[in-house]
Amino acid sequence: ADIALVTPLRDGMNLVAKEYVASKCDNTGVLILSEMAGAAVEMTDAIQINPNDSGQIENAICQALEMPAEEQKLRLQRMQKILSVQTVNKWAADFVNGLDMTCMKNDSLRKKRITAATIAQIKLKYNQAKQRLILLDYDGTLAALKTRPEDAKPTPELISILQQMTADPSNHIVINSGRDHFTLEKWLGSLPVCMAAEHGAFYKENGVWHKNIKKLEWSTGLQSILQMFVDKTPRSRLEVKETALAWHYREADSWLGQLRAQQLVNALMPLCARLNLHILQGDKVVEIKSPRFTKGSETLRLLRQERYDFILALGDDTTDDDMFAALPPRALSIKIGNASEHARYNMPEQSEVVPLLELLARDRGSFDPAGVKHAIRTTWNNLKKLVAGRRTEEYGQ
């Protein structure tokens, strides 16, 4: 055939288009291909058309009939080169290799899961240390994630444990959070802890808040895009901080929220690239901020001030990966929830954080290894029962 006209409205792969190109060893020919076909991704030298547009199809046929022979051969040769590499064997091998890599990655991440023995080692290192830095994220780490962020107030139990830990002069406790500094001060300001707000744009030391960055003036275009997504995503909301904008969709429908989040990121990318702003995707939140300050930059600032023989960091979000990555190799980093490639250990449940801090806060002068080992084993068995019960409830297994 002089022309192959392949016009599906929806298609997965369409081997007919590939077979036509493959059969043209020494002959001329032109492929007109629907942009809806899966093969259109690879066959970019075909004349691509919208199958719903009859005028476009008409023009494509005219273009094909009038195309010089040399151009036809050049287009065919380029597509044949692609087809000769992207064979069915490679296609199948890519799937299998991808599966193998995923299994290897999952196996590696599973080995990071924190155990009773690991907790005992952390406690031992904690007791032996003379100068400790303890970095703690707030939402999803110290406090459980709430549908309404304003409901994630610290519990009396958490306040008590933080007070115990700060009472030890060897401890330097830092709450490293993406929250605004007004909220952190309201909830935790009475504690003698250091704090970093809005990913390090603000930090509190010796009871005084310091500002690392000027208040940003947000462009009208940026705010209008975010407001449009607030309007068309029920129960989502926009949080305006001094140095960041955050679109929250925790209260929105889960499926719609995830769809809108990806659409929002796509819409923001060109504008944020021009304005030199970072887009961060967290747990049910899309945040736009300056790239100058992150939880990692705040961690580096703290490490420059003092030498520590014990460093412990806990966080649950993608923004905490910056904090983990900034730590020295000897540091003990724990990712809450899903495992992270940047953290040494993984703690599946946020509910395990407070018991861990409580264990560390115990007076080391009365430290009984046997008693702690028994307590760890009991806590561990209870957690396994809890997780097993949840799996049964969620999956019916």
C-alpha contacts under 8 A as a table, 3 or more apart, distances in Angstrom:
res1	aa1	res2	aa2	distance
1	A	4	A	6.61
1	A	29	G	6.97
2	D	28	T	7.08
2	D	29	G	4.79
2	D	30	V	6.48
3	I	29	G	5.67
3	I	30	V	4.90
3	I	31	L	5.92
3	I	32	I	7.27
3	I	64	A	7.08
3	I	65	L	7.96
4	A	17	A	7.53
4	A	20	Y	7.16
4	A	29	G	7.81
4	A	30	V	6.42
4	A	31	L	4.93
4	A	32	I	5.99
4	A	33	L	8.00
5	L	31	L	6.41
5	L	32	I	4.92
5	L	33	L	6.32
6	V	16	V	7.99
6	V	17	A	6.78
6	V	31	L	7.75
6	V	32	I	6.15
6	V	33	L	4.97
6	V	34	S	6.15
7	T	32	I	7.90
7	T	33	L	5.99
7	T	34	S	4.68
7	T	37	A	7.93
7	T	51	P	5.46
8	P	11	D	6.11
8	P	34	S	6.10
8	P	36	M	6.70
8	P	37	A	6.45
8	P	51	P	6.81
9	L	34	S	7.39
9	L	36	M	5.93
9	L	37	A	7.58
9	L	51	P	6.16
9	L	52	N	7.55
10	R	36	M	5.35
10	R	37	A	6.13
11	D	14	N	6.48
11	D	36	M	6.34
11	D	37	A	4.62
11	D	38	G	5.95
12	G	37	A	6.20
12	G	38	G	4.91
12	G	39	A	7.75
13	M	37	A	6.16
13	M	38	G	4.27
13	M	39	A	5.08
14	N	17	A	6.04
14	N	18	K	7.32
14	N	37	A	6.40
14	N	38	G	6.59
14	N	39	A	5.94
15	L	18	K	5.00
15	L	19	E	5.99
15	L	39	A	7.54
16	V	19	E	5.02
16	V	20	Y	6.17
17	A	20	Y	5.31
17	A	21	V	6.58
17	A	31	L	7.26
17	A	33	L	7.37
17	A	39	A	7.36
18	K	21	V	5.23
18	K	22	A	6.08
18	K	39	A	7.56
18	K	83	L	7.43
19	E	22	A	4.98
19	E	23	S	6.04
20	Y	23	S	5.32
20	Y	24	K	6.72
20	Y	31	L	7.76
21	V	24	K	5.47
21	V	31	L	7.48
21	V	76	L	6.30
21	V	79	M	7.11
21	V	80	Q	6.52
22	A	25	C	6.86
22	A	80	Q	6.13
22	A	83	L	7.51
24	K	27	N	5.21
24	K	28	T	6.78
24	K	29	G	7.21
24	K	76	L	7.42
27	N	73	K	7.56
28	T	69	A	6.30
28	T	72	Q	5.80
28	T	73	K	5.72
28	T	76	L	7.91
29	G	72	Q	6.00
29	G	73	K	7.49
29	G	76	L	7.65
30	V	46	A	7.08
30	V	47	I	7.81
30	V	64	A	5.97
30	V	72	Q	6.16
30	V	76	L	7.75
31	L	46	A	5.10
31	L	47	I	6.33
32	I	46	A	5.66
32	I	47	I	4.71
32	I	48	Q	5.89
32	I	49	I	7.17
32	I	60	A	7.01
32	I	61	I	7.70
32	I	64	A	7.91
33	L	37	A	7.43
33	L	40	A	6.83
33	L	46	A	6.22
33	L	47	I	6.12
33	L	48	Q	4.93
33	L	49	I	6.23
34	S	37	A	5.61
34	S	40	A	7.03
34	S	48	Q	5.64
34	S	49	I	5.10
34	S	50	N	5.81
34	S	51	P	5.72
35	E	38	G	7.89
35	E	40	A	5.57
35	E	48	Q	5.58
35	E	49	I	5.74
35	E	50	N	5.93
35	E	51	P	7.67
36	M	40	A	7.19
36	M	50	N	7.41
36	M	51	P	7.83
37	A	40	A	5.48
38	G	41	V	6.19
39	A	42	E	5.62
39	A	43	M	6.02
40	A	43	M	4.92
40	A	44	T	6.20
40	A	46	A	7.93
40	A	48	Q	7.44
41	V	44	T	6.44
42	E	79	M	7.80
42	E	82	I	7.38
43	M	46	A	5.73
43	M	79	M	6.03
44	T	47	I	7.75
44	T	48	Q	7.62
44	T	79	M	7.70
45	D	75	R	5.44
45	D	76	L	7.54
45	D	78	R	7.30
45	D	79	M	6.54
46	A	75	R	7.31
47	I	60	A	6.67
49	I	53	D	7.72
49	I	56	Q	6.36
49	I	57	I	6.34
49	I	60	A	7.41
50	N	53	D	5.52
50	N	56	Q	7.03
50	N	57	I	7.55
51	P	54	S	7.03
51	P	57	I	7.10
53	D	56	Q	5.34
53	D	57	I	6.49
54	S	57	I	5.04
54	S	58	E	6.18
55	G	58	E	5.04
55	G	59	N	6.30
56	Q	59	N	5.14
56	Q	60	A	6.13
57	I	60	A	5.01
57	I	61	I	6.29
58	E	61	I	5.31
58	E	62	C	6.45
59	N	62	C	5.10
59	N	63	Q	6.11
60	A	63	Q	4.97
60	A	64	A	6.08
61	I	64	A	5.03
61	I	65	L	6.19
62	C	65	L	5.19
62	C	66	E	6.22
63	Q	66	E	5.27
63	Q	67	M	5.91
64	A	67	M	5.16
67	M	71	E	6.71
67	M	72	Q	6.68
68	P	71	E	5.44
68	P	72	Q	6.41
69	A	72	Q	5.01
69	A	73	K	6.28
70	E	73	K	5.22
70	E	74	L	6.19
71	E	74	L	5.05
71	E	75	R	6.13
72	Q	75	R	5.31
72	Q	76	L	6.21
73	K	76	L	5.07
73	K	77	Q	6.01
74	L	77	Q	5.16
74	L	78	R	6.30
75	R	78	R	5.33
75	R	79	M	6.39
76	L	79	M	5.19
76	L	80	Q	5.97
77	Q	80	Q	4.99
77	Q	81	K	6.12
78	R	81	K	5.22
78	R	82	I	6.68
79	M	82	I	5.20
79	M	83	L	6.32
80	Q	83	L	4.95
80	Q	84	S	6.02
81	K	84	S	5.27
81	K	85	V	6.77
82	I	85	V	5.48
82	I	86	Q	6.10
83	L	86	Q	5.04
83	L	87	T	6.35
84	S	87	T	6.23
85	V	90	K	7.70
86	Q	90	K	6.08
86	Q	91	W	6.55
87	T	90	K	5.23
87	T	91	W	6.11
88	V	91	W	4.88
88	V	92	A	6.19
89	N	92	A	5.24
89	N	93	A	6.04
90	K	93	A	4.88
90	K	94	D	5.94
91	W	94	D	5.34
91	W	95	F	6.72
92	A	95	F	5.31
92	A	96	V	6.46
93	A	96	V	5.08
93	A	97	N	5.92
94	D	97	N	5.14
94	D	98	G	5.92
95	F	98	G	5.10
95	F	99	L	6.21
96	V	99	L	5.05
96	V	100	D	6.20
97	N	100	D	4.99
97	N	101	M	6.14
98	G	101	M	5.16
98	G	102	T	6.17
99	L	102	T	5.09
99	L	103	C	6.20
100	D	103	C	5.11
100	D	104	M	6.19
101	M	104	M	5.06
101	M	105	K	6.08
102	T	105	K	5.07
102	T	106	N	6.05
103	C	106	N	5.12
103	C	107	D	6.03
104	M	107	D	5.08
104	M	108	S	6.17
105	K	108	S	5.08
105	K	109	L	6.20
106	N	109	L	5.04
106	N	110	R	6.03
107	D	110	R	5.08
107	D	111	K	6.44
108	S	111	K	5.36
108	S	112	K	7.00
109	L	112	K	5.30
109	L	113	R	7.29
109	L	339	A	5.95
109	L	340	S	7.29
109	L	341	E	7.34
109	L	346	N	7.95
110	R	113	R	5.55
110	R	339	A	7.75
112	K	339	A	7.44
112	K	344	R	6.29
112	K	345	Y	4.52
112	K	346	N	5.42
113	R	339	A	7.79
113	R	345	Y	5.66
113	R	346	N	4.51
113	R	347	M	6.06
113	R	348	P	7.48
114	I	118	T	5.99
114	I	119	I	7.15
114	I	345	Y	5.71
114	I	346	N	5.61
114	I	347	M	5.74
115	T	118	T	5.11
115	T	119	I	6.35
115	T	380	W	7.75
116	A	119	I	5.14
116	A	120	A	6.25
116	A	373	K	7.97
116	A	376	I	5.83
116	A	377	R	6.34
116	A	380	W	6.45
117	A	120	A	5.08
117	A	121	Q	6.30
118	T	121	Q	5.06
118	T	122	I	6.24
119	I	122	I	5.05
119	I	123	K	6.17
119	I	356	L	7.74
119	I	376	I	7.70
120	A	123	K	5.09
120	A	124	L	6.19
120	A	372	V	7.82
120	A	373	K	7.05
120	A	376	I	7.67
121	Q	124	L	5.04
121	Q	125	K	6.21
122	I	125	K	5.20
122	I	126	Y	6.00
122	I	332	L	7.94
123	K	126	Y	4.96
123	K	127	N	6.18
123	K	359	L	7.55
123	K	360	L	5.99
124	L	127	N	5.20
124	L	128	Q	6.33
125	K	128	Q	5.15
125	K	129	A	6.14
125	K	310	F	7.14
126	Y	129	A	5.35
126	Y	132	R	7.72
126	Y	310	F	6.59
126	Y	360	L	7.12
127	N	364	R	6.06
129	A	132	R	6.58
129	A	170	S	8.00
129	A	309	D	5.85
129	A	310	F	5.84
130	K	170	S	5.74
130	K	308	Y	7.94
130	K	309	D	6.77
130	K	310	F	7.86
131	Q	170	S	4.92
131	Q	171	N	6.42
131	Q	172	H	7.82
131	Q	307	R	7.54
131	Q	308	Y	5.04
131	Q	309	D	5.68
131	Q	310	F	6.47
132	R	170	S	5.86
132	R	171	N	4.89
132	R	172	H	5.94
132	R	308	Y	5.48
132	R	309	D	6.25
132	R	310	F	4.70
132	R	311	I	5.83
132	R	312	L	7.95
133	L	171	N	6.23
133	L	172	H	4.93
133	L	173	I	6.23
133	L	174	V	7.66
133	L	308	Y	6.38
133	L	310	F	6.31
133	L	311	I	4.80
133	L	312	L	6.39
134	I	171	N	7.20
134	I	172	H	6.17
134	I	173	I	4.97
134	I	174	V	6.18
134	I	311	I	5.85
134	I	312	L	4.82
134	I	313	A	5.84
135	L	173	I	6.30
135	L	174	V	4.98
135	L	175	I	6.05
135	L	176	N	6.31
135	L	311	I	7.84
135	L	312	L	6.18
135	L	313	A	4.51
135	L	314	L	6.37
136	L	141	T	7.28
136	L	142	L	7.19
136	L	173	I	7.71
136	L	174	V	6.18
136	L	175	I	4.86
136	L	176	N	5.70
136	L	177	S	7.83
136	L	313	A	5.89
136	L	314	L	5.15
136	L	315	G	6.42
137	D	140	G	7.61
137	D	141	T	5.70
137	D	142	L	6.65
137	D	175	I	5.77
137	D	176	N	5.05
137	D	177	S	5.20
137	D	314	L	6.20
137	D	315	G	4.95
137	D	316	D	7.43
137	D	320	D	7.56
138	Y	141	T	5.31
138	Y	142	L	4.86
138	Y	143	A	5.97
138	Y	175	I	6.66
138	Y	176	N	7.16
138	Y	177	S	5.77
138	Y	315	G	7.75
139	D	142	L	6.31
139	D	143	A	5.25
139	D	144	A	6.29
139	D	145	L	5.80
139	D	152	A	7.32
139	D	177	S	7.68
139	D	316	D	7.99
140	G	143	A	5.52
140	G	144	A	4.85
140	G	145	L	4.93
140	G	315	G	7.43
140	G	316	D	5.78
140	G	317	D	7.71
140	G	336	I	7.57
140	G	350	Q	6.38
141	T	144	A	6.60
141	T	314	L	6.91
141	T	315	G	5.69
141	T	316	D	5.99
141	T	336	I	6.66
141	T	350	Q	5.75
141	T	353	V	6.71
142	L	154	P	7.81
142	L	158	L	7.42
142	L	350	Q	7.64
142	L	353	V	6.74
142	L	354	V	6.98
143	A	152	A	6.19
143	A	153	K	7.35
143	A	154	P	6.40
143	A	350	Q	7.74
144	A	152	A	6.77
144	A	350	Q	6.47
144	A	351	S	7.62
145	L	149	P	7.37
145	L	152	A	6.71
146	K	149	P	5.53
146	K	150	E	8.00
146	K	151	D	6.31
146	K	152	A	5.80
147	T	151	D	7.88
147	T	250	R	5.57
147	T	251	E	5.57
148	R	151	D	5.58
148	R	152	A	7.54
148	R	250	R	7.49
148	R	251	E	7.14
149	P	152	A	5.62
150	E	153	K	6.99
153	K	187	W	6.72
154	P	158	L	6.15
154	P	159	I	6.66
154	P	187	W	6.82
154	P	188	L	7.92
155	T	158	L	5.21
155	T	159	I	6.38
156	P	159	I	5.08
156	P	160	S	6.10
157	E	160	S	5.13
157	E	161	I	6.31
158	L	161	I	5.20
158	L	162	L	6.19
158	L	354	V	6.88
159	I	162	L	5.23
159	I	163	Q	6.15
159	I	188	L	7.99
159	I	191	L	7.94
160	S	163	Q	5.10
160	S	164	Q	6.30
161	I	164	Q	5.03
161	I	165	M	6.26
161	I	354	V	7.90
161	I	357	L	7.02
161	I	358	E	6.06
161	I	361	A	6.94
162	L	165	M	5.08
162	L	166	T	6.09
162	L	191	L	7.70
163	Q	166	T	5.22
163	Q	167	A	6.13
163	Q	191	L	6.71
163	Q	192	P	7.75
164	Q	167	A	5.21
164	Q	168	D	7.15
164	Q	361	A	6.10
165	M	168	D	5.68
165	M	171	N	6.78
165	M	173	I	7.75
165	M	361	A	5.36
166	T	169	P	6.95
166	T	171	N	6.15
166	T	172	H	7.21
166	T	173	I	6.65
166	T	192	P	6.60
166	T	193	V	6.84
167	A	171	N	7.97
168	D	171	N	5.66
169	P	172	H	7.76
172	H	193	V	7.52
172	H	194	C	7.73
173	I	193	V	5.51
173	I	194	C	6.18
174	V	193	V	6.02
174	V	194	C	4.66
174	V	195	M	5.22
174	V	196	A	7.26
175	I	193	V	7.37
175	I	194	C	6.38
175	I	195	M	4.61
175	I	196	A	6.11
176	N	195	M	5.94
176	N	196	A	4.78
176	N	197	A	6.60
176	N	199	H	7.01
176	N	200	G	7.46
176	N	295	K	6.66
176	N	298	E	7.98
177	S	195	M	7.73
177	S	196	A	5.96
177	S	197	A	5.27
177	S	198	E	6.35
177	S	199	H	5.88
177	S	200	G	7.84
177	S	295	K	7.56
178	G	196	A	7.97
178	G	197	A	5.52
178	G	198	E	4.16
178	G	199	H	4.82
178	G	200	G	7.93
179	R	183	T	6.89
179	R	184	L	6.81
179	R	197	A	5.49
179	R	198	E	5.37
179	R	199	H	7.83
180	D	183	T	5.76
180	D	184	L	6.62
180	D	197	A	5.37
180	D	198	E	5.42
180	D	241	K	6.57
181	H	184	L	5.06
181	H	185	E	5.94
181	H	196	A	7.64
181	H	197	A	5.07
181	H	198	E	7.18
181	H	202	F	6.88
182	F	185	E	5.21
182	F	186	K	6.13
183	T	186	K	5.03
183	T	187	W	6.18
184	L	187	W	5.27
184	L	188	L	5.61
184	L	189	G	6.70
184	L	195	M	7.77
184	L	197	A	7.42
185	E	188	L	5.36
185	E	189	G	4.13
185	E	190	S	7.79
186	K	189	G	5.76
187	W	190	S	7.83
188	L	191	L	5.66
189	G	192	P	7.66
189	G	193	V	7.99
192	P	206	N	7.94
192	P	207	G	7.45
193	V	205	E	7.94
194	C	203	Y	7.43
194	C	204	K	5.35
194	C	205	E	5.28
194	C	206	N	7.32
194	C	207	G	7.72
195	M	203	Y	5.49
195	M	204	K	5.00
195	M	205	E	7.21
196	A	199	H	6.58
196	A	200	G	5.06
196	A	201	A	7.40
196	A	202	F	5.66
196	A	203	Y	4.14
196	A	204	K	6.31
196	A	298	E	7.36
197	A	200	G	5.44
197	A	201	A	6.28
197	A	202	F	5.08
197	A	203	Y	6.05
198	E	201	A	5.43
198	E	202	F	6.51
198	E	241	K	7.96
198	E	243	T	7.08
198	E	244	A	7.30
199	H	202	F	7.68
199	H	293	F	6.32
199	H	294	T	4.69
199	H	295	K	4.81
199	H	298	E	7.40
200	G	203	Y	6.11
200	G	212	N	7.46
200	G	293	F	5.65
200	G	294	T	5.70
200	G	295	K	5.82
200	G	297	S	7.06
200	G	298	E	5.17
201	A	211	K	6.22
201	A	212	N	5.02
201	A	213	I	5.79
201	A	243	T	7.01
201	A	293	F	5.90
201	A	294	T	7.70
202	F	209	W	6.79
202	F	210	H	5.61
202	F	211	K	4.64
202	F	212	N	5.74
202	F	213	I	7.69
203	Y	209	W	5.61
203	Y	210	H	5.31
203	Y	211	K	6.71
203	Y	212	N	7.78
204	K	207	G	6.21
204	K	208	V	5.28
204	K	209	W	4.16
204	K	210	H	6.00
205	E	208	V	5.44
205	E	209	W	6.58
205	E	210	H	7.82
211	K	214	K	7.51
213	I	243	T	7.50
214	K	243	T	7.59
215	K	242	E	5.15
215	K	243	T	5.72
216	L	242	E	6.37
216	L	243	T	5.53
216	L	244	A	7.79
218	W	222	L	6.83
218	W	223	Q	6.90
219	S	222	L	5.32
219	S	223	Q	6.45
220	T	223	Q	5.25
220	T	224	S	6.02
221	G	224	S	5.13
221	G	225	I	6.29
222	L	225	I	5.35
222	L	226	L	6.47
222	L	268	L	7.45
222	L	271	L	7.31
223	Q	226	L	5.15
223	Q	227	Q	6.01
224	S	227	Q	5.01
224	S	228	M	6.03
225	I	228	M	5.14
225	I	229	F	6.55
225	I	264	L	7.90
225	I	267	A	7.64
225	I	268	L	7.61
226	L	229	F	5.25
226	L	230	V	6.31
226	L	238	L	7.27
226	L	247	W	7.08
226	L	264	L	7.61
227	Q	230	V	4.91
227	Q	231	D	6.15
227	Q	238	L	7.31
228	M	231	D	5.11
228	M	232	K	6.35
229	F	232	K	5.19
229	F	233	T	5.89
229	F	260	R	7.23
229	F	264	L	7.12
230	V	233	T	5.34
230	V	234	P	7.12
230	V	235	R	7.87
230	V	236	S	5.54
230	V	237	R	5.67
230	V	238	L	6.82
230	V	247	W	7.70
231	D	234	P	6.91
233	T	236	S	5.76
233	T	252	A	6.98
233	T	256	L	7.39
233	T	257	G	7.09
233	T	260	R	7.30
234	P	252	A	6.01
234	P	253	D	7.89
235	R	249	Y	6.93
235	R	251	E	5.55
235	R	252	A	4.91
236	S	247	W	7.18
236	S	248	H	5.62
236	S	249	Y	4.46
236	S	250	R	7.16
236	S	251	E	6.38
236	S	252	A	5.63
237	R	247	W	5.88
237	R	248	H	5.40
237	R	249	Y	6.73
238	L	245	L	7.19
238	L	246	A	5.79
238	L	247	W	4.64
238	L	248	H	6.28
239	E	245	L	5.88
239	E	246	A	4.99
239	E	247	W	6.30
239	E	248	H	7.45
240	V	244	A	6.54
240	V	245	L	4.89
240	V	246	A	6.55
241	K	244	A	5.02
241	K	245	L	5.87
241	K	246	A	7.80
243	T	289	K	6.24
243	T	290	S	7.07
244	A	287	E	6.77
244	A	288	I	5.53
244	A	289	K	4.48
244	A	290	S	7.27
245	L	287	E	5.60
245	L	288	I	5.17
245	L	289	K	6.65
246	A	285	V	6.52
246	A	286	V	5.68
246	A	287	E	4.22
246	A	288	I	6.37
247	W	285	V	5.54
247	W	286	V	5.17
247	W	287	E	6.26
248	H	251	E	7.99
248	H	284	K	6.04
248	H	285	V	4.48
248	H	286	V	6.67
249	Y	252	A	5.10
249	Y	257	G	5.77
249	Y	284	K	5.40
249	Y	285	V	6.12
250	R	254	S	7.75
250	R	257	G	7.80
250	R	284	K	5.13
250	R	285	V	7.37
252	A	256	L	7.24
252	A	257	G	5.78
253	D	256	L	5.37
253	D	257	G	5.74
254	S	257	G	5.12
254	S	258	Q	6.27
255	W	258	Q	5.40
255	W	259	L	6.30
256	L	259	L	5.09
256	L	260	R	6.04
257	G	260	R	5.17
257	G	261	A	5.99
257	G	284	K	7.76
258	Q	261	A	5.04
258	Q	262	Q	6.43
258	Q	284	K	7.88
259	L	262	Q	5.48
259	L	263	Q	6.34
260	R	263	Q	4.91
260	R	264	L	5.90
261	A	264	L	5.04
261	A	265	V	6.24
261	A	285	V	7.89
261	A	286	V	6.85
262	Q	265	V	5.16
262	Q	266	N	6.28
263	Q	266	N	5.16
263	Q	267	A	6.20
264	L	267	A	5.02
264	L	268	L	6.05
265	V	268	L	5.09
265	V	269	M	6.03
265	V	279	I	7.36
265	V	286	V	7.71
266	N	269	M	5.51
266	N	270	P	7.94
267	A	270	P	7.06
267	A	271	L	7.88
268	L	271	L	5.50
268	L	272	C	5.86
269	M	272	C	5.25
269	M	273	A	5.96
269	M	279	I	7.71
270	P	273	A	5.23
270	P	274	R	6.50
271	L	274	R	5.26
271	L	275	L	6.30
272	C	275	L	4.96
272	C	276	N	5.73
272	C	277	L	4.88
272	C	278	H	6.74
272	C	279	I	7.51
273	A	276	N	5.10
273	A	277	L	6.35
273	A	278	H	7.94
274	R	277	L	7.90
276	N	290	S	7.28
276	N	291	P	7.52
277	L	288	I	6.50
277	L	289	K	5.62
277	L	290	S	5.01
277	L	291	P	6.08
278	H	288	I	5.59
278	H	289	K	5.32
278	H	290	S	5.90
278	H	291	P	5.52
279	I	286	V	6.96
279	I	287	E	5.70
279	I	288	I	4.71
279	I	289	K	6.72
280	L	286	V	5.74
280	L	287	E	4.99
280	L	288	I	6.33
280	L	289	K	7.90
280	L	319	T	7.39
281	Q	284	K	7.77
281	Q	285	V	6.03
281	Q	286	V	4.67
281	Q	287	E	6.40
281	Q	318	T	7.35
282	G	285	V	5.07
282	G	286	V	6.16
282	G	287	E	7.60
282	G	317	D	6.04
282	G	318	T	5.90
282	G	319	T	6.97
283	D	317	D	6.57
290	S	293	F	6.68
291	P	294	T	7.07
293	F	296	G	7.76
293	F	297	S	5.72
293	F	298	E	7.20
294	T	297	S	5.14
294	T	298	E	6.41
294	T	319	T	7.71
294	T	322	D	6.86
294	T	323	M	7.90
295	K	298	E	5.13
295	K	299	T	6.18
295	K	319	T	6.90
295	K	320	D	6.52
295	K	322	D	5.79
295	K	323	M	5.05
296	G	299	T	5.00
296	G	300	L	6.28
296	G	320	D	7.80
296	G	321	D	7.90
296	G	322	D	4.43
296	G	323	M	4.07
296	G	324	F	7.32
296	G	325	A	7.04
296	G	326	A	5.34
297	S	300	L	5.12
297	S	301	R	6.25
297	S	322	D	7.96
297	S	323	M	7.72
297	S	326	A	7.62
298	E	301	R	5.06
298	E	302	L	6.38
298	E	323	M	7.91
299	T	302	L	5.18
299	T	303	L	6.26
299	T	323	M	6.06
299	T	326	A	6.52
299	T	327	L	7.31
300	L	303	L	5.03
300	L	304	R	6.24
300	L	326	A	6.35
300	L	327	L	7.66
301	R	304	R	5.31
301	R	305	Q	6.72
302	L	305	Q	5.35
302	L	306	E	6.97
303	L	306	E	5.75
303	L	307	R	6.79
303	L	308	Y	7.94
304	R	307	R	7.72
308	Y	311	I	6.65
310	F	331	A	6.91
311	I	330	R	7.90
311	I	331	A	4.94
311	I	332	L	5.99
312	L	331	A	6.14
312	L	332	L	4.76
312	L	333	S	5.79
312	L	334	I	7.85
313	A	323	M	7.91
313	A	324	F	7.19
313	A	331	A	7.81
313	A	332	L	6.35
313	A	333	S	4.72
313	A	334	I	6.17
314	L	333	S	6.03
314	L	334	I	4.90
314	L	335	K	5.98
314	L	336	I	7.05
315	G	320	D	5.47
315	G	334	I	6.70
315	G	335	K	5.31
315	G	336	I	5.82
316	D	320	D	6.60
316	D	335	K	5.36
316	D	336	I	4.40
316	D	337	G	6.13
316	D	338	N	7.72
317	D	320	D	5.31
317	D	321	D	7.26
317	D	335	K	7.95
317	D	336	I	7.91
318	T	321	D	5.40
318	T	322	D	7.79
319	T	322	D	5.85
319	T	323	M	7.50
320	D	323	M	5.03
320	D	324	F	6.36
321	D	324	F	4.95
321	D	325	A	5.95
321	D	340	S	7.46
321	D	342	H	5.91
321	D	343	A	7.34
322	D	325	A	5.17
322	D	326	A	6.28
323	M	326	A	5.32
323	M	327	L	6.72
324	F	327	L	5.47
324	F	333	S	6.20
324	F	342	H	5.75
324	F	343	A	5.80
325	A	342	H	5.73
325	A	343	A	7.73
327	L	331	A	6.18
328	P	331	A	5.63
332	L	343	A	7.99
332	L	344	R	6.57
332	L	345	Y	7.73
333	S	343	A	5.02
333	S	344	R	5.36
333	S	345	Y	6.22
334	I	343	A	5.64
334	I	344	R	6.21
334	I	345	Y	4.68
334	I	346	N	5.37
334	I	347	M	6.55
335	K	338	N	7.05
335	K	339	A	5.97
335	K	340	S	6.24
335	K	343	A	5.90
335	K	344	R	7.95
335	K	345	Y	6.30
335	K	346	N	4.85
335	K	347	M	6.08
336	I	339	A	7.23
336	I	346	N	6.00
336	I	347	M	4.84
336	I	348	P	5.73
336	I	349	E	6.41
336	I	350	Q	6.12
337	G	346	N	7.14
337	G	347	M	6.11
337	G	348	P	4.39
337	G	349	E	5.72
337	G	350	Q	6.90
338	N	346	N	7.17
338	N	348	P	6.54
339	A	343	A	7.58
339	A	345	Y	7.50
339	A	346	N	5.17
339	A	347	M	7.76
339	A	348	P	7.86
340	S	343	A	5.43
340	S	346	N	7.34
341	E	344	R	7.71
343	A	346	N	7.28
347	M	350	Q	7.46
347	M	352	E	7.31
349	E	352	E	5.68
349	E	353	V	7.75
350	Q	353	V	5.64
351	S	354	V	6.61
351	S	355	P	7.73
352	E	355	P	5.61
352	E	356	L	6.37
353	V	356	L	5.20
353	V	357	L	6.36
354	V	357	L	5.13
354	V	358	E	6.02
355	P	358	E	4.91
355	P	359	L	6.13
356	L	359	L	5.12
356	L	360	L	6.37
357	L	360	L	5.03
357	L	361	A	6.03
358	E	361	A	5.03
358	E	362	R	6.52
359	L	362	R	5.58
362	R	367	F	7.61
363	D	366	S	5.74
363	D	367	F	6.54
364	R	367	F	4.66
367	F	372	V	7.66
368	D	371	G	5.22
368	D	372	V	6.06
369	P	372	V	5.13
369	P	373	K	5.94
370	A	373	K	5.06
370	A	374	H	6.20
371	G	374	H	5.12
371	G	375	A	6.17
372	V	375	A	4.90
372	V	376	I	5.98
373	K	376	I	5.10
373	K	377	R	6.11
374	H	377	R	5.12
374	H	378	T	6.13
375	A	378	T	5.14
375	A	379	T	6.08
376	I	379	T	5.11
376	I	380	W	5.91
377	R	380	W	5.03
377	R	381	N	6.12
378	T	381	N	5.26
378	T	382	N	6.24
379	T	382	N	5.12
379	T	383	L	6.17
380	W	383	L	5.09
380	W	384	K	6.23
381	N	384	K	5.11
381	N	385	K	6.28
382	N	385	K	5.15
382	N	386	L	6.19
383	L	386	L	4.92
383	L	387	V	6.13
384	K	387	V	5.17
384	K	388	A	5.97
385	K	388	A	5.05
385	K	389	G	6.01
386	L	389	G	5.12
386	L	390	R	6.30
387	V	390	R	5.06
387	V	391	R	6.19
388	A	391	R	5.14
388	A	392	T	6.25
389	G	392	T	5.15
389	G	393	E	6.21
390	R	393	E	4.95
390	R	394	E	5.94
391	R	394	E	5.06
391	R	395	Y	5.67
391	R	396	G	7.23
391	R	397	Q	6.88
392	T	395	Y	5.50
392	T	396	G	4.76
392	T	397	Q	4.83
393	E	396	G	5.65
393	E	397	Q	7.77
